[in-house]
């Protein structure tokens, strides 16, 4: 229970005070006492609790004595349990006694008026603001935790608007209220008190840039919702109407957690004596919110929408590829969305442009697209075509230096839920690519890394991807769902596995079977030639060392064992200092539930069947997966990308509530 400043008593006239329900008021029994007084007695009327603090004890009656000693170790605190019906209807009496204690040497009277003022939010995480006497200033993680949650209002409810809702200081749609968190001000007591006192809402200057508070005054039409706190609005004198006992506010977030913002914001209300020379708060109540983090969804989550671009190249359009994506979408029961050339400006790398995630509070959840800093042909697509009602948008710009290839979101992935040494990551862990530790190579931009780290619920792991020309993690890893107890497998590209496979086929008498069989625009290479190519072998073994380094990091940081990893045969070659896939990179696949859209490798044909495809089927189909090999050679592979680079998937959010975890 909070404690407010002392009220001084007088022997000559009654004292008066306003007492807030649930707040202890200190009564000064020492400043004005009769001459010769040594002890005192104190009592309160019905509805008043009187406690005497003597040393370490807080009791209502003195032990074995009729009265309390008047010494420096004795204090009196009072509180009321309900709001007054009229002014001064609670009373506290203090009587002072001399050595004999037979009759009082003097008396003081304190008249109290009880008011009930409370600022409340959804601390119990039920979706509604309810009255709470608990610690509203603290925010706790975990299934037994408490504390309110705020959504960044980054969607766009009105089709007439060209910006996210958070850019507007006034509501543009009543639907926008559904994205906001409720906050309730309770104010009960005699009307005269609220005429002589004011209720003042306050927010700190930093937090005023991170939230807005709206209140409907005079009606519930759009025009009646008034901005009361936010940028340039640090305080608000509450416009309480006579007899009004509850006032509802709506709070929106303006900023995601980031490097210099841990995600907590607070709002307070103070009861201020308007007649005092200095407006000192008689009481302050504070509530805290945590801004909901942006959360990624791994390949193990069911697909909802598959995005792909329509493009034209000198050899023709990618219409056949679009047909293959449509087939996959039907099989996986998800919606296909084709971004036309007028919107993509012939930029096909839609995975590099954006990443889908979501934000969630107990009262609302909606998807949010994270727009990468790459800003090529697709740069306007997330903002102009995806941002909309209940579909949010966030981005981070790279200042001064400009973005690099590693800032594209083919270099951003997330694992399924994992447990590492007893530490649970129920929403998985973000994976990004960068340079080898302590080297001066390429890394993802700090503003993006800081943003991902600040979300807290998917603690990022930085891998080594700078050995690749493009430098993306999706060039050597992917996750697929499985129906067994583990629930997923990590797929890693493996030059060693490919060389072993080719060696086996050679020993079986198929050394003249050729890679790139069936491709018109690529010279064929027999298995014998590939195995004899010392440069290709050396390059691939170098790549294997790079992947093996990542393998150990992934095992350590995701709590994996070897049986959780599947090696997918893949060869690489070095173009200068950096590696590129020798044939279509099969781990760079699109995962739609149990259906996998895999780049067709055009491997050596043995008995009329591609031995690379057969090997991948043998590895993955026993796990309940369906492998669909798709030709992406000219439209994607030749341009240093594959199917995953050229597609994007919005997935179902986790059922697990992020606030139940402990980061």
ZAMARGU-4260 file (C-alpha; in steps of 0.2 Angstrom, whole numbers, plus 5000, padded with zeros to 4 digits):
<rodrens>
0) 5000/5000/5000 | 5007/5017/4995 | 5010/5030/5008 | 5007/5049/5006 | 5014/5064/5016
5) 5010/5068/5034 | 4994/5078/5039 | 4998/5090/5054 | 4985/5090/5068 | 4980/5105/5079
10) 4973/5106/5096 | 4964/5123/5092 | 4955/5118/5076 | 4950/5102/5066 | 4962/5096/5052
15) 4955/5091/5035 | 4962/5079/5022 | 4958/5070/5007 | 4962/5051/5008 | 4963/5040/4993
20) 4956/5023/4995 | 4971/5011/4997 | 4983/5024/5001 | 4990/5026/5019 | 4991/5044/5026
25) 5003/5048/5039 | 4996/5058/5054 | 5008/5070/5063 | 5004/5067/5082 | 5020/5076/5088
30) 5019/5094/5081 | 5005/5101/5092 | 5003/5092/5109 | 4998/5099/5126 | 5011/5103/5139
35) 5015/5088/5150 | 5008/5075/5138 | 5017/5059/5138 | 5005/5047/5129 | 4991/5047/5117
40) 4976/5037/5111 | 4969/5037/5093 | 4953/5030/5086 | 4944/5031/5069 | 4926/5031/5064
45) 4918/5016/5054 | 4927/5014/5037 | 4944/5021/5044 | 4958/5009/5048 | 4970/5016/5060
50) 4988/5008/5063 | 5001/5014/5075 | 5019/5011/5070 | 5030/5008/5085 | 5047/5002/5081
55) 5046/4987/5069 | 5027/4984/5074 | 5012/4989/5065 | 4997/4987/5076 | 4980/4994/5081
60) 4982/4993/5100 | 4996/4995/5112 | 5002/4979/5120 | 4997/4979/5138 | 4994/4997/5139
65) 4980/5009/5137 | 4989/5022/5127 | 5004/5025/5116 | 5020/5034/5121 | 5023/5050/5113
70) 5041/5047/5108 | 5050/5048/5091 | 5048/5030/5087 | 5029/5031/5086 | 5019/5036/5071
75) 5001/5035/5066 | 4994/5030/5048 | 4976/5030/5043 | 4967/5023/5027 | 4950/5022/5021
80) 4942/5007/5012 | 4929/5016/5002 | 4925/5033/4994 | 4915/5045/5005 | 4897/5049/5001
85) 4899/5067/5007 | 4913/5079/5013 | 4922/5075/5029 | 4912/5060/5033 | 4927/5050/5041
90) 4934/5055/5057 | 4950/5052/5067 | 4952/5057/5085 | 4968/5059/5095 | 4968/5061/5114
95) 4984/5066/5124 | 4987/5061/5142 | 4999/5066/5156 | 5008/5054/5168 | 4991/5049/5177
100) 4982/5045/5161 | 4966/5048/5170 | 4959/5062/5159 | 4964/5069/5142 | 4975/5085/5142
105) 4969/5089/5125 | 4961/5082/5109 | 4964/5084/5090 | 4952/5079/5077 | 4955/5075/5059
110) 4941/5074/5046 | 4944/5064/5031 | 4936/5063/5014 | 4938/5047/5005 | 4941/5047/4986
115) 4944/5032/4975 | 4956/5035/4961 | 4964/5021/4951 | 4972/5020/4934 | 4970/5002/4927
120) 4975/4992/4912 | 4975/4974/4906 | 4988/4968/4919 | 4980/4951/4919 | 4981/4949/4900
125) 4963/4945/4898 | 4960/4958/4884 | 4950/4970/4896 | 4956/4983/4908 | 4951/4978/4926
130) 4953/4986/4943 | 4969/4980/4951 | 4977/4984/4968 | 4993/4974/4963 | 5010/4982/4957
135) 5005/4991/4941 | 5022/4999/4940 | 5031/4982/4936 | 5030/4970/4921 | 5033/4952/4923
140) 5037/4938/4910 | 5030/4920/4911 | 5014/4911/4913 | 5011/4918/4930 | 5017/4935/4925
145) 5007/4951/4924 | 5008/4968/4915 | 4999/4976/4901 | 5004/4974/4882 | 5004/4988/4869
150) 5003/4985/4850 | 5012/4997/4838 | 4998/5003/4828 | 5007/5000/4812 | 4993/4995/4800
155) 4982/5006/4790 | 4963/5005/4793 | 4957/5018/4781 | 4959/5015/4763 | 4959/5034/4760
160) 4975/5035/4770 | 4992/5033/4762 | 5001/5031/4779 | 5001/5019/4794 | 4989/5024/4808
165) 5003/5028/4819 | 5007/5043/4808 | 4990/5051/4812 | 4987/5061/4828 | 4968/5059/4825
170) 4958/5043/4822 | 4955/5039/4804 | 4943/5024/4808 | 4933/5018/4823 | 4941/5001/4818
175) 4957/5008/4824 | 4952/5007/4842 | 4953/4988/4841 | 4971/4989/4839 | 4973/5000/4855
180) 4975/4994/4873 | 4962/4999/4885 | 4966/5010/4900 | 4953/5015/4913 | 4952/5029/4926
185) 4941/5026/4941 | 4936/5042/4950 | 4923/5040/4964 | 4920/5052/4978 | 4910/5068/4983
190) 4908/5080/4968 | 4915/5094/4978 | 4932/5085/4979 | 4933/5084/4960 | 4928/5103/4959
195) 4943/5108/4970 | 4955/5095/4964 | 4961/5090/4947 | 4965/5073/4939 | 4981/5075/4929
200) 4987/5062/4916 | 5006/5062/4913 | 5019/5054/4902 | 5038/5056/4902 | 5046/5065/4887
205) 5054/5049/4880 | 5038/5039/4882 | 5028/5053/4874 | 5036/5049/4857 | 5032/5030/4859
210) 5013/5030/4863 | 4997/5040/4860 | 4982/5040/4872 | 4965/5045/4865 | 4949/5048/4875
215) 4931/5050/4868 | 4923/5065/4876 | 4905/5071/4871 | 4901/5056/4861 | 4908/5041/4852
220) 4909/5047/4834 | 4926/5048/4825 | 4927/5067/4829 | 4924/5064/4847 | 4940/5055/4850
225) 4953/5067/4857 | 4972/5065/4858 | 4976/5068/4876 | 4994/5061/4877 | 5008/5058/4865
230) 5021/5068/4855 | 5020/5086/4861 | 5006/5081/4874 | 5015/5077/4890 | 5000/5081/4902
235) 4981/5081/4901 | 4969/5088/4914 | 4956/5075/4914 | 4939/5082/4908 | 4928/5073/4921
240) 4910/5076/4920 | 4899/5077/4936 | 4894/5060/4942 | 4907/5051/4930 | 4915/5037/4939
245) 4925/5028/4925 | 4933/5036/4910 | 4940/5025/4896 | 4956/5028/4886 | 4963/5020/4871
250) 4982/5018/4870 | 4992/5015/4854 | 5011/5011/4852 | 5021/5021/4841 | 5038/5012/4842
255) 5044/4994/4842 | 5058/4990/4855 | 5075/4994/4848 | 5093/4998/4853 | 5089/5012/4864
260) 5071/5007/4869 | 5068/4991/4879 | 5050/4991/4876 | 5042/4998/4892 | 5032/5014/4893
265) 5022/5021/4908 | 5007/5032/4910 | 5002/5040/4927 | 4988/5050/4935 | 4989/5062/4949
270) 4976/5069/4961 | 4981/5088/4963 | 4974/5101/4975 | 4970/5115/4963 | 4969/5127/4977
275) 4986/5124/4983 | 5000/5137/4979 | 5011/5124/4972 | 5002/5110/4963 | 5008/5095/4973
280) 5001/5078/4969 | 4991/5071/4984 | 4992/5054/4975 | 4999/5046/4959 | 4995/5030/4951
285) 5006/5023/4937 | 5003/5009/4925 | 5016/5001/4913 | 5015/4993/4896 | 5027/4983/4886
290) 5026/4985/4868 | 5023/4969/4859 | 5038/4962/4849 | 5038/4958/4831 | 5039/4939/4829
295) 5044/4929/4814 | 5037/4912/4810 | 5047/4897/4805 | 5044/4884/4790 | 5036/4873/4803
300) 5021/4884/4804 | 5007/4881/4792 | 5007/4892/4776 | 4993/4905/4773 | 4999/4914/4758
305) 5012/4911/4745 | 5019/4927/4736 | 5029/4926/4720 | 5033/4939/4706 | 5029/4939/4688
310) 5044/4944/4677 | 5051/4944/4660 | 5068/4939/4654 | 5077/4939/4637 | 5072/4920/4636
315) 5054/4924/4640 | 5043/4925/4655 | 5042/4914/4671 | 5025/4909/4667 | 5029/4890/4669
320) 5037/4894/4686 | 5021/4903/4692 | 5011/4888/4686 | 5022/4877/4697 | 5019/4888/4712
325) 5000/4888/4709 | 5001/4869/4709 | 5010/4869/4726 | 4998/4882/4733 | 4984/4871/4729
330) 4992/4856/4736 | 4996/4865/4752 | 4979/4873/4753 | 4986/4891/4754 | 4982/4907/4744
335) 4994/4911/4729 | 4997/4930/4727 | 5006/4935/4711 | 5015/4952/4711 | 5013/4959/4694
340) 5027/4967/4684 | 5020/4984/4686 | 5022/4983/4704 | 5039/4973/4705 | 5047/4982/4691
345) 5055/4965/4686 | 5062/4962/4703 | 5059/4944/4707 | 5068/4943/4723 | 5053/4945/4735
350) 5061/4935/4749 | 5075/4947/4749 | 5063/4962/4750 | 5053/4958/4765 | 5049/4946/4779
355) 5032/4942/4786 | 5029/4941/4805 | 5016/4947/4817 | 5012/4956/4833 | 5000/4950/4847
360) 4992/4957/4863 | 4978/4948/4873 | 4965/4958/4864 | 4972/4958/4846 | 4984/4951/4834
365) 4989/4955/4816 | 5002/4951/4803 | 5016/4964/4801 | 5028/4964/4786 | 5046/4969/4789
370) 5053/4979/4774 | 5071/4976/4771 | 5083/4991/4767 | 5088/4984/4750 | 5076/4996/4741
375) 5076/4989/4723 | 5062/4986/4711 | 5051/4979/4724 | 5054/4993/4736 | 5036/5000/4736
380) 5027/4984/4736 | 5026/4980/4755 | 5021/4998/4759 | 5009/5001/4745 | 5001/4984/4742
385) 5003/4974/4759 | 5001/4988/4772 | 4982/4989/4775 | 4968/4985/4787 | 4975/4973/4801
390) 4991/4971/4791 | 5005/4981/4798 | 5022/4988/4791 | 5039/4991/4799 | 5056/4995/4792
395) 5073/5000/4796 | 5084/5012/4785 | 5102/5010/4783 | 5109/5028/4784 | 5124/5035/4775
400) 5133/5019/4770 | 5118/5011/4760 | 5113/4993/4761 | 5123/4978/4756 | 5118/4961/4750
405) 5118/4954/4768 | 5104/4966/4772 | 5092/4957/4761 | 5080/4945/4770 | 5086/4930/4761
410) 5099/4932/4775 | 5086/4932/4789 | 5078/4915/4795 | 5071/4908/4811 | 5072/4891/4818
415) 5057/4881/4825 | 5055/4881/4844 | 5070/4873/4853 | 5077/4869/4870 | 5095/4873/4873
420) 5103/4866/4889 | 5087/4868/4898 | 5083/4885/4891 | 5067/4885/4881 | 5065/4896/4865
425) 5046/4892/4862 | 5046/4904/4847 | 5063/4898/4840 | 5078/4909/4837 | 5082/4921/4823
430) 5096/4917/4812 | 5106/4930/4802 | 5122/4929/4791 | 5137/4939/4794 | 5156/4938/4793
435) 5168/4926/4801 | 5170/4931/4820 | 5183/4945/4822 | 5185/4947/4804 | 5181/4963/4794
440) 5169/4955/4781 | 5151/4959/4777 | 5138/4959/4791 | 5120/4963/4791 | 5117/4982/4795
445) 5118/4986/4813 | 5100/4995/4813 | 5093/4978/4808 | 5103/4968/4820 | 5098/4980/4834
450) 5080/4979/4830 | 5080/4960/4829 | 5089/4958/4846 | 5078/4971/4854 | 5062/4960/4851
455) 5070/4948/4864 | 5058/4933/4861 | 5068/4925/4847 | 5086/4928/4853 | 5096/4930/4837
460) 5111/4919/4832 | 5123/4926/4819 | 5130/4913/4807 | 5145/4914/4795 | 5138/4918/4777
465) 5151/4930/4770 | 5159/4916/4761 | 5145/4916/4748 | 5144/4928/4734 | 5126/4933/4739
470) 5130/4930/4757 | 5113/4923/4763 | 5109/4910/4775 | 5095/4902/4764 | 5109/4897/4752
475) 5115/4883/4764 | 5101/4880/4776 | 5083/4877/4778 | 5070/4869/4791 | 5057/4857/4786
480) 5042/4851/4797 | 5041/4832/4802 | 5028/4822/4810 | 5039/4814/4823 | 5043/4819/4841
485) 5056/4832/4836 | 5044/4841/4824 | 5057/4847/4812 | 5074/4844/4803 | 5088/4856/4799
490) 5093/4854/4781 | 5111/4859/4777 | 5119/4859/4760 | 5133/4847/4759 | 5147/4846/4746
495) 5154/4831/4754 | 5138/4821/4753 | 5137/4826/4734 | 5155/4820/4731 | 5151/4804/4740
500) 5135/4801/4730 | 5144/4804/4714 | 5158/4792/4719 | 5146/4779/4723 | 5137/4781/4706
505) 5154/4780/4698 | 5158/4764/4707 | 5142/4757/4701 | 5147/4760/4683 | 5138/4776/4680
510) 5153/4787/4678 | 5147/4793/4661 | 5130/4799/4667 | 5130/4818/4665 | 5126/4833/4676
515) 5114/4846/4667 | 5107/4832/4657 | 5091/4840/4648 | 5097/4858/4649 | 5099/4867/4632
520) 5109/4881/4639 | 5122/4872/4650 | 5136/4861/4645 | 5135/4843/4652 | 5148/4837/4664
525) 5150/4818/4667 | 5152/4811/4685 | 5169/4806/4680 | 5173/4823/4674 | 5166/4831/4690
530) 5176/4819/4701 | 5192/4823/4692 | 5190/4842/4693 | 5202/4846/4706 | 5197/4864/4707
535) 5179/4860/4709 | 5183/4847/4722 | 5195/4860/4731 | 5181/4873/4731 | 5168/4862/4737
540) 5178/4856/4751 | 5182/4874/4756 | 5163/4877/4756 | 5161/4861/4767 | 5172/4868/4780
545) 5162/4884/4780 | 5146/4875/4782 | 5154/4863/4795 | 5158/4879/4806 | 5140/4884/4805
550) 5134/4866/4809 | 5143/4867/4825 | 5136/4884/4829 | 5118/4878/4825 | 5120/4862/4836
555) 5126/4873/4850 | 5114/4887/4849 | 5099/4877/4844 | 5102/4862/4855 | 5103/4850/4840
560) 5111/4833/4838 | 5117/4825/4822 | 5101/4815/4820 | 5092/4832/4819 | 5102/4837/4803
565) 5100/4831/4785 | 5114/4833/4773 | 5107/4838/4756 | 5120/4835/4742 | 5126/4851/4734
570) 5142/4857/4725 | 5149/4874/4725 | 5163/4883/4715 | 5172/4899/4720 | 5170/4914/4709
575) 5185/4924/4715 | 5184/4924/4734 | 5166/4919/4736 | 5156/4903/4733 | 5141/4900/4721
580) 5130/4885/4719 | 5137/4874/4704 | 5119/4867/4701 | 5102/4873/4707 | 5104/4874/4726
585) 5091/4862/4733 | 5091/4868/4751 | 5085/4885/4744 | 5067/4878/4743 | 5050/4884/4748
590) 5042/4875/4762 | 5023/4874/4762 | 5018/4862/4775 | 5023/4844/4770 | 5025/4850/4752
595) 5043/4856/4747 | 5046/4866/4731 | 5064/4861/4727 | 5075/4868/4714 | 5077/4855/4700
600) 5096/4850/4701 | 5097/4842/4683 | 5108/4829/4690 | 5115/4814/4682 | 5101/4802/4675
605) 5103/4784/4680 | 5090/4772/4674 | 5081/4788/4668 | 5080/4796/4685 | 5090/4810/4692
610) 5101/4803/4705 | 5101/4819/4715 | 5082/4820/4716 | 5082/4802/4721 | 5094/4805/4735
615) 5084/4819/4742 | 5068/4810/4740 | 5076/4795/4750 | 5081/4807/4764 | 5065/4817/4765
620) 5050/4807/4760 | 5052/4795/4775 | 5049/4810/4786 | 5032/4812/4778 | 5037/4826/4766
625) 5033/4827/4747 | 5047/4833/4736 | 5041/4843/4720 | 5056/4847/4709 | 5054/4864/4700
630) 5064/4871/4685 | 5071/4888/4691 | 5087/4887/4681 | 5086/4902/4669 | 5074/4913/4679
635) 5082/4911/4696 | 5098/4900/4697 | 5107/4909/4683 | 5104/4925/4692 | 5112/4918/4709
640) 5095/4914/4717 | 5083/4900/4719 | 5065/4896/4723 | 5066/4902/4741 | 5074/4919/4735
645) 5060/4921/4723 | 5045/4917/4734 | 5039/4922/4751 | 5026/4914/4763 | 5015/4921/4776
650) 5012/4908/4790 | 5000/4905/4804 | 5006/4914/4820 | 5011/4903/4835 | 4998/4897/4847
655) 5010/4900/4861 | 5009/4918/4869 | 5025/4927/4869 | 5022/4934/4886 | 5022/4917/4894
660) 5040/4915/4890 | 5055/4921/4900 | 5069/4928/4889
</rodrens>
